[in-house]
Amino acid sequence: MDGADYLHPGSEWAKEPDDIDSIDFSPTVTIMYFADDDTWQAVWGGREQLGEFEGTREEAIAWARERCNTIRIYSPSEGDIVDLVPDE
């Protein structure tokens, strides 16, 4: 299953970029939810993947915080990937 299957159709994340060179590839962690097996997967990277983790939502967030300040997470209520706020 593709992560884009979870995204809202109007999501900026699901669109192809106009100019690949204008994209900020600074390291980030993106956390996605997979309902089929009730797991959260965190992927850390920029232009290349630096690591990945699978576990509960809380475990994925803790793993992400150890590696990076910029964390994005899938929000079931929004149907989109959003920035993780510091106190979440």
PyMOL commands that set and color helices and strands:
alter all, ss='L'
color gray80, all
select helices_A, chain A and resi 3-6+12-14+20-22+57-65
alter helices_A, ss='H'
color red, helices_A
select strands_A, chain A and resi 28-34+39-45+49-55+71-75+80-83
alter strands_A, ss='S'
color yellow, strands_A
deselect
rebuild
show_as cartoon
